[in-house]
Amino acid sequence: MTTVNLHDRIPNNVNLSNDRTLQRALEHWQPGFANWWATMGPSEFSQREVYLRTAVGVDAEGWASYGYVKMPDYRWGIFLADAIPDRRIGFGDGYGQPVWQQVPGEFRAQFRRLIVTQGDTEPASVEQQRALGQTCPSLYDLRNLFQVNVEEGRHLWAMVYLLHAYFGRDGREEAEELLTRHSGDVDKPRILGTFNEPIDDWLSFFCFTYFTDRDGKYQLKSLAESAFDPLARTCRFMLTEEAHHMFVGETGLGRVIRRTLEVMQATGSEDPAVLRTAGVVDLPLLQRYLNFWFTSSLDLFGAEVSSNAATSFANGIKGRPDETQYADHLAIDLPYTLDVPLGAGVGHEDVPLRKAMNEVARVAYVQDCGMGLKRWNMTIQRAGYTQALTLPSTRFRRSIGAWANVPTNPAGERISQEAYRRQMDDWIPTAADRAHVKSLMQRVVEPGRMAGWIAPPDRGINNQPAVCEYVRR
């Protein structure tokens, strides 16, 4: 087990104190990060004590401690999962060979691009969510928001460490640039479009943590298979923290549904107008939010057919999520069948499996997303209602790949451009939808109290009571 140094200025388990040049470089970057957090992180709450989980090790048991801390004092650190003895490359042309402890020169540009893109998403989500504390539905939710935020900050540190440690001057310059791009900035936006979308209500936040953080899970799973062992170990530990982010999304949306069902039963009505007057999120409105955020996240996987994905797989740079589940780790001369536009309908095309690696990951992601919907629909059915929430087709509202700008309805059926334009308000949130959701966003900060549009959680954090003062006033 690697030794964790919690006494350094930067907590770490990478023996940072034995590499003074690297330590100085990261300590030079640290004030810029602190300034970014102060200006772009959660607003208004810098002096509040928050009940947070902090990474203190990489052992599966007891890897984190809980306690009250002011967010600017949070101990962001650099943690890699323990090395696997004699680990071998698990896929691609180098299958079975020893993994790399340094980046091969011929792959430096590809690795740097992947690490920068992953690193860019981490501060982006903090920036997207920075004002949500002003409308928190409870102290429990406010604490969960801040837990997500500080861990995204730590994930930025994880990528910055790799850039500094393995990419020289180019890596240091890229690390600086990660603090200069900002979500939604007209001149210097974040790299990926989804991370420039505004998140100014909690329904969007729950959808983002359910769908977009789940995309992050699959990207990290793919990178955790990498032949570059420091990257693989970094991502394996990041996945430990990422699980909470998806928990926040799934339970948050589940609580929204439970509260809506309570009001449906109390009013005896499923009419959206009645439910909106009663101050909750009607299920058709929720469906439109799900449609929006799910489809926004689909493009993050890239095009269905990708030469870059094939090259990354062949060279051991990025594998399939959970690569060990597959019998064949070479994926040579194997076909993969895709749905593609054909005339006015849908056709099929066989492509080399290596070129379809983005789609392999996307399919696994879609199946994972569907698990939460099954649970929510069971809740709806148990309450005596026939309404059901669904995931739209992966052909719907795409901007990348074979289905980019091809008009389909949420069922994936081809329709005319005019019908697509005319019916879009039936499928994704309208201005009236967003206005209603924003009208519900009233801050509730009394311990144990909840806003009227969301049900309380089943249990508190780390065995704390639900009435705990998770954020001290």
GULUMDO-718859 format. One line per 10 residues: number of its first residue (from 1); their letters; for each residue x, y, z negated of C-alpha. Coordinates in steps of 0.1 Angstrom, whole numbers. Layout:
REM GULUMDO-718859
NUM) a) X:Y:Z; ...
This chain:
REM GULUMDO-718859
1) mttvnlhdri) 0:0:0; 13:34:9; 22:58:-19; -1:89:-22; 15:121:-34; -11:144:-49; 13:168:-63; 27:183:-31; 13:215:-18; -3:193:9
11) pnnvnlsndr) -15:160:-6; -4:132:16; 7:95:20; 31:101:49; 62:109:28; 60:145:38; 86:156:12; 112:134:30; 108:154:62; 115:190:52
21) tlqralehwq) 112:204:88; 78:189:92; 67:199:57; 78:235:64; 60:236:97; 27:224:82; 31:248:52; 35:275:78; 2:265:95; -16:262:61
31) pgfanwwatm) -22:300:56; -38:302:90; -61:274:81; -70:291:48; -78:324:67; -99:305:92; -119:288:64; -124:322:47; -137:339:78; -154:310:97
41) gpsefsqrev) -163:285:69; -194:285:47; -204:320:40; -213:334:6; -202:304:-14; -165:307:-18; -167:313:-56; -192:286:-63; -182:253:-80; -195:224:-59
51) ylrtavgvda) -197:188:-69; -175:173:-41; -158:141:-32; -121:145:-26; -98:119:-10; -71:108:-34; -60:75:-18; -66:51:10; -75:19:-9; -110:8:-1
61) egwasygyvk) -119:9:-38; -115:41:-56; -102:61:-26; -120:93:-37; -127:112:-69; -158:134:-77; -158:167:-95; -166:204:-94; -143:225:-72; -144:258:-54
71) mpdyrwgifl) -142:251:-17; -112:274:-10; -94:253:-37; -103:219:-21; -73:196:-18; -72:191:20; -46:164:27; -31:141:52; -41:104:47; -34:74:70
81) adaipdrrig) -49:40:64; -24:15:52; -3:0:80; -12:-35:92; 19:-57:90; 31:-68:125; 2:-51:142; 0:-58:179; -16:-40:208; -51:-53:210
91) fgdgygqpvw) -60:-45:246; -48:-34:281; -17:-42:300; 4:-43:268; -18:-67:250; 1:-86:223; 31:-64:223; 41:-45:191; 23:-12:185; 42:21:189
101) qqvpgefraq) 54:43:160; 63:71:185; 44:83:216; 60:69:248; 71:99:269; 50:89:299; 18:91:278; 25:123:258; 2:145:279; -27:120:276
111) frrlivtqgd) -23:115:239; -20:152:233; -52:160:252; -71:133:232; -59:145:199; -65:182:207; -100:174:219; -108:154:188; -92:181:166; -112:208:182
121) tepasveqqr) -146:192:173; -137:193:135; -136:231:129; -162:236:155; -189:219:135; -180:239:104; -184:271:124; -217:259:138; -230:252:103; -215:281:84
131) algqtcpsly) -247:301:77; -269:271:67; -263:276:30; -285:307:32; -316:285:39; -308:253:20; -339:232:11; -323:221:-22; -290:221:-42; -287:184:-33
141) dlrnlfqvnv) -287:193:4; -264:223:-1; -239:201:-17; -241:175:12; -236:203:37; -205:214:19; -192:179:16; -195:175:54; -178:208:59; -147:202:37
151) eegrhlwamv) -143:167:53; -144:182:88; -117:205:76; -96:175:64; -101:158:97; -87:189:114; -57:185:91; -54:149:102; -51:159:139; -28:188:132
161) yllhayfgrd) -4:165:113; -2:143:144; 4:173:167; 32:186:144; 48:153:137; 48:137:172; 45:165:198; 72:191:190; 67:227:201; 38:218:223
171) greeaeellt) 20:202:193; 27:232:171; 13:256:197; -18:234:202; -23:233:164; -23:271:163; -48:272:192; -73:251:172; -78:280:149; -83:306:177
181) rhsgdvdkpr) -111:290:196; -146:294:180; -179:277:185; -201:298:208; -174:324:215; -179:339:249; -142:343:256; -127:313:237; -154:287:231; -148:252:217
191) ilgtfnepid) -137:226:243; -169:204:244; -203:220:251; -223:204:223; -200:221:198; -210:255:211; -247:249:204; -261:270:176; -271:251:144; -292:277:126
201) dwlsffcfty) -318:255:110; -316:223:89; -336:202:113; -309:208:138; -282:200:112; -298:167:103; -301:158:140; -264:169:146; -251:148:117; -272:118:129
211) ftdrdgkyql) -265:120:166; -233:140:172; -214:128:142; -223:93:153; -207:101:186; -177:110:165; -178:76:149; -175:59:182; -147:81:194; -128:74:162
221) kslaesafdp) -135:37:166; -120:38:201; -90:57:190; -86:34:159; -77:7:184; -49:27:199; -14:12:204; 0:45:189; -2:33:153; -2:66:135
231) lartcrfmlt) -32:77:155; -50:44:149; -43:46:111; -54:82:110; -87:74:126; -94:43:105; -93:65:74; -114:93:90; -141:67:96; -143:61:58
241) eeahhmfvge) -153:98:54; -174:100:85; -199:75:72; -213:101:47; -220:125:75; -243:101:93; -259:92:59; -268:129:55; -284:129:90; -304:97:87
251) tglgrvirrt) -316:103:51; -323:139:59; -345:131:89; -361:103:69; -371:127:41; -385:152:67; -407:123:80; -418:112:46; -429:147:37; -448:151:69
261) levmqatgse) -466:118:63; -476:130:28; -492:161:43; -508:141:71; -525:120:44; -534:149:22; -550:169:51; -564:138:69; -550:152:101; -524:144:127
271) dpavlrtagv) -530:177:145; -497:196:149; -515:230:144; -529:218:111; -495:204:99; -477:236:109; -502:256:89; -494:233:60; -457:241:63; -442:208:76
281) vdlpllqryl) -425:195:108; -451:177:129; -439:145:145; -442:157:182; -420:186:173; -395:163:156; -395:141:188; -384:171:209; -356:179:185; -344:142:187
291) nfwftssldl) -346:144:225; -325:176:225; -297:165:202; -295:129:215; -291:139:251; -266:167:241; -245:140:225; -246:115:254; -223:136:276; -196:136:250
301) fgaevssnaa) -187:101:261; -178:113:296; -188:100:331; -200:65:336; -172:58:360; -139:72:350; -103:66:363; -90:84:332; -109:59:309; -94:30:330
311) tsfangikgr) -59:44:327; -63:50:289; -75:14:284; -48:-1:307; -20:19:289; -32:11:254; -41:47:246; -78:42:238; -97:10:235; -133:-1:232
321) pdetqyadhl) -150:4:198; -145:-27:177; -123:-43:204; -120:-76:184; -156:-85:192; -147:-91:229; -132:-124:242; -113:-108:270; -90:-79:260; -75:-73:295
331) aidlpytldv) -108:-65:314; -91:-72:347; -113:-79:378; -145:-79:357; -175:-60:370; -199:-38:351; -233:-30:364; -245:6:363; -279:22:370; -274:49:396
341) plgagvghed) -296:73:416; -307:57:449; -329:76:472; -358:88:451; -355:59:427; -329:39:407; -304:15:421; -275:-6:407; -238:-5:413; -210:-28:402
351) vplrkamnev) -178:-11:392; -146:-24:376; -151:-28:339; -120:-7:331; -135:23:349; -168:18:329; -152:20:294; -170:53:287; -203:36:294; -194:6:272
361) arvayvqdcg) -190:29:243; -221:49:251; -243:18:252; -230:7:218; -237:42:205; -273:42:218; -280:9:201; -266:23:169; -288:54:172; -318:31:176
371) mglkrwnmti) -314:15:142; -324:47:124; -355:52:146; -366:16:137; -365:24:100; -383:57:105; -410:41:126; -415:14:99; -421:43:74; -447:58:98
381) qragytqalt) -464:25:103; -465:17:66; -483:50:61; -510:38:85; -501:58:117; -495:46:152; -472:74:163; -436:63:170; -404:81:176; -383:71:205
391) lpstrfrrsi) -349:77:221; -351:92:256; -334:74:285; -297:80:290; -306:93:325; -326:123:310; -311:158:308; -275:147:317; -248:172:328; -220:147:334
401) gawanvptnp) -218:115:355; -240:98:380; -272:113:365; -259:148:362; -286:173:373; -308:144:385; -344:152:374; -359:125:354; -385:124:326; -376:110:291
411) agerisqeay) -385:75:303; -358:77:329; -382:79:358; -372:101:388; -394:132:392; -393:163:413; -372:193:403; -404:213:400; -421:188:377; -389:186:357
421) rrqmddwipt) -388:224:352; -425:226:345; -426:199:319; -394:206:300; -413:224:272; -430:191:265; -397:173:260; -373:196:242; -379:223:215; -396:254:227
431) aadrahvksl) -392:289:214; -424:284:194; -410:252:179; -378:268:168; -396:298:154; -418:275:133; -388:255:120; -370:287:112; -401:299:93; -398:269:70
441) mqrvvepgrm) -362:276:62; -365:293:28; -337:289:3; -344:267:-27; -316:267:-53; -333:257:-86; -319:223:-97; -343:195:-89; -366:216:-67; -372:209:-30
451) agwiappdrg) -385:230:-1; -420:221:9; -411:207:43; -388:179:30; -392:151:5; -367:146:-24; -339:120:-20; -343:85:-34; -312:90:-56; -285:115:-64
461) innqpavcey) -249:116:-55; -224:93:-73; -251:82:-97; -259:118:-107; -296:126:-113; -315:143:-85; -319:173:-107; -282:178:-111; -268:213:-105; -247:202:-75
471) vrr) -237:238:-68; -232:259:-99; -246:294:-98
